[in-house]
Every structure is written in C-alpha cells, then in structure tokens.
C-alpha cells in the first residue's frame, strides 16, 4: 500500500500528530503507533544488516559479495531505506545512490527533494516523538562534517518518554550501526557521533503512512 505523499495530505496529519508536542509530556502512543512499533520489531534488525558484511540492502542478509571497504562498513542507511520501502515510503536508496556514504546523501535529500516526496522537517525531539506516537514514519538524520566520512540515520520508535528524558537523551530509535539495536536512546545510538546530539545537529523528518501500510 502506497503512503500518502502529497504535502497537502501530509501537513494536516502532522498537525494532528504534533498538536501539543511541547507540553510537559509527549503525546501518548496511539493504536497506530503501537502497530508501528510491532512492525519495527518484526524487522529483526539485530540479526540483519550486520556491520562488516556486504548485504542486500532490502533484506539485510549477506549477498555473497566481498566487503572491500576499510573498517567495518555499517548499514544504517540501508536499513532505513528498507524499512521505508516496506511501509510504502520513498527515501533515497539504491540504485539511485549506492550504499557507500548513503546516510549523508539521505540527509541532503531529505532537506531538498524529500519535501516533494512527502517528508516534512520537525522542530525537535518532542515533535519527533509525538509524530512517531501517532504512527508516522520518523527518521533522525545526521550529516558528517566531512563529506568523505559517514553520517548516521535511524528511525524514531513510538514511546512514552517524558519531556525531560527527550531533552537529555532524545527519543528511542531502532537502527543498524557498528552494533544493531531494536531499541536504544538516540544519544546511545549516535554515540559514534557524540557532537551530533550535543550540538543539536540531528535533524528529524516525518512521513505519513497509509492506514494499511503495516
């Protein structure tokens, strides 16, 4: 089922989702948010998209090709692209862009062409949590200061964190990386880029989903 992609459709949904996002507590997790959380768990990210292994970006399984990149190449951007595809949402992905340095490219795409594909920027972690809780696909994206070094991207999970927790450690995310996590705080998940959160360089984007997307 395709997701809603027209800005005219997405904007009202975001308005409803965000509503009072800057109140003391983030919005409660709706039934749509609960279903979305179960979908994320079904992806079994901790057993797929393993760092240091050449993988099929859609499945996260080894594709039999040798990994020629130095170090332990990670697959955060491939995982996000795969999850979005399964939800009927387009985010920059192969073959339009290879897996190498894809997280940086996705960050640039979200800030530019992404709006035409139904993605809207969010102001902060509170809005990101509120949108995820309403059943929207929300990503947290960071562009490395150096274009030849990898950035990072993760998916925000629905959750019931307090405003204080959201400010101190960010929402919980699901991600692939040097180690994969089905649930970890944004601070923990972006630990390889410590200044990303400290300097408020993590950007959040949301995309509405069809009621039958998951």
C-alpha positions in Angstrom: 0.0 0.0 0.0 1.4 3.3 -1.0 1.9 6.0 1.6 0.4 9.5 1.2 3.0 11.6 -0.4 1.3 14.9 -1.3 2.2 17.7 1.1 -1.4 18.8 1.2 -2.3 15.4 2.7 0.7 15.1 5.0 0.6 18.6 6.6 -2.9 18.1 8.3 -1.8 14.7 9.5 1.3 16.2 11.0 -0.7 19.0 12.6 -2.9 16.4 14.3 0.1 14.3 15.3 2.1 17.1 16.7 -0.6 19.2 18.3 0.7 19.9 21.8 4.1 18.3 21.3 5.8 21.0 23.5 3.7 20.2 26.5 5.2 18.6 29.6 4.8 15.1 28.1 4.9 13.8 24.6 1.6 12.6 23.1 0.5 9.2 24.2 1.2 6.2 21.9 -1.9 5.7 19.8 -3.0 2.3 18.4 -1.3 3.3 15.1 1.9 3.9 17.0 1.6 0.6 18.7 1.2 -1.2 15.4 4.2 0.7 14.0 6.3 -0.4 17.0 5.4 -4.0 16.3 6.3 -3.6 12.7 9.7 -2.3 13.6 10.3 -5.2 15.9 9.4 -7.6 13.1 12.3 -6.4 11.0 14.7 -8.2 13.4 17.4 -5.6 12.8 19.7 -7.1 15.4 20.1 -10.2 13.2 20.4 -8.4 9.8 22.3 -5.5 8.2 25.4 -6.7 10.2 28.4 -4.4 10.1 31.4 -5.6 8.1 29.3 -7.8 5.9 28.3 -7.0 2.3 24.5 -7.1 2.4 21.4 -6.9 0.2 20.1 -3.5 1.3 16.4 -4.7 1.1 16.8 -7.8 3.3 19.9 -7.1 5.3 21.1 -10.6 4.5 24.7 -11.2 3.2 24.7 -11.2 -0.6 27.9 -13.2 -1.1 30.0 -10.3 -2.3 33.2 -9.5 -0.5 33.3 -6.4 1.7 36.0 -4.2 0.2 35.6 -1.1 2.3 38.1 -0.4 5.1 37.0 -1.0 8.6 33.6 -2.4 9.5 31.2 -0.8 7.0 27.8 -0.2 8.7 24.4 -0.2 7.2 22.3 2.4 9.0 21.1 4.0 5.8 20.3 0.7 4.0 18.2 -0.4 7.0 16.2 2.8 7.0 15.7 2.6 3.2 14.5 -1.0 3.5 12.0 -0.2 6.4 10.7 2.8 4.5 10.2 0.7 1.3 8.3 -1.9 3.3 6.0 0.9 4.5 5.4 2.2 1.0 7.6 5.3 1.5 10.5 6.5 -0.7 13.7 7.8 0.8 16.9 8.0 -1.2 18.1 4.4 -1.7 19.8 2.1 -4.2 20.0 2.2 -7.2 19.6 6.0 -7.2 22.5 6.1 -4.7 24.9 3.3 -3.6 25.2 2.2 0.0 28.5 4.0 0.5 28.0 7.3 2.3 24.3 6.9 1.8 23.4 8.4 5.2 25.0 11.8 4.2 23.2 11.7 0.9 19.9 10.9 2.5 20.4 13.9 4.9 20.9 16.2 1.9 18.0 14.6 0.0 15.6 15.0 2.9 16.4 18.7 3.2 15.9 19.2 -0.5 13.9 16.8 -2.8 12.4 15.0 0.2 9.7 17.6 0.7 8.3 16.7 -2.8 8.2 13.1 -1.8 6.1 13.7 1.3 8.7 14.3 4.0 8.4 17.3 6.3 11.0 18.6 8.8 10.2 18.5 12.5 11.5 21.1 15.0 12.9 18.9 17.7 12.8 15.6 19.7 9.4 16.4 21.2 7.8 16.8 17.7 9.6 13.7 16.5 8.3 11.6 19.4 4.7 12.9 19.0 4.7 12.1 15.3 6.1 8.6 15.9 3.5 8.0 18.6 0.7 8.9 16.1 2.0 6.3 13.6 4.1 8.4 11.3 7.5 7.2 10.0 10.1 9.5 11.6 13.8 9.5 11.0 16.7 11.1 12.8 19.4 12.1 10.4 22.9 13.4 10.8 25.4 14.6 8.1 29.1 14.2 8.9 31.1 17.4 8.9 33.4 15.7 6.4 31.7 14.6 3.1 34.0 11.6 2.8 33.1 10.3 6.3 29.8 8.5 7.1 26.9 10.2 8.8 24.2 8.4 10.6 20.4 7.8 10.3 17.9 5.9 12.5 14.2 5.5 12.9 12.4 7.0 15.9 10.3 4.5 17.8 6.9 5.3 19.4 7.4 5.6 23.1 6.3 7.3 26.3 9.4 9.3 27.4 9.0 12.4 29.5 9.9 15.8 28.2 12.9 15.8 30.4 14.2 12.4 29.0 13.6 13.6 25.5 15.7 16.7 26.1 18.5 14.8 27.8 18.8 11.7 25.6 16.4 12.0 22.8 13.7 9.6 21.7 14.4 5.8 21.4 15.4 4.7 18.0 15.8 1.5 16.0 19.0 1.3 13.9 21.8 -0.6 12.3 25.3 0.5 13.0 28.6 -0.8 14.5 26.1 -2.7 16.6 22.4 -3.0 15.8 19.7 -2.1 18.2 15.9 -2.7 18.1 15.7 0.0 20.9 18.3 2.4 22.2 18.2 6.1 23.1 19.2 8.5 20.4 22.2 9.5 22.5 23.4 5.9 22.7 22.6 5.2 19.0 24.5 8.2 17.8 27.4 7.6 20.2 29.8 7.3 17.2 29.0 11.0 16.5 28.8 12.4 20.0 28.6 16.1 18.9 25.6 15.3 16.7 23.2 15.4 19.7 25.3 17.7 21.9 25.4 20.4 19.2 21.8 19.8 18.1 22.8 18.7 14.7 20.4 15.8 14.5 17.5 16.6 12.1 14.1 14.9 12.3 11.7 14.3 9.4 8.3 12.7 9.3 6.2 11.0 6.6 2.6 10.0 6.9 1.6 6.4 6.3 -1.4 4.7 4.8 -3.7 3.2 7.4 -2.9 -0.2 5.8 0.9 0.3 5.5 1.7 -2.1 8.4 
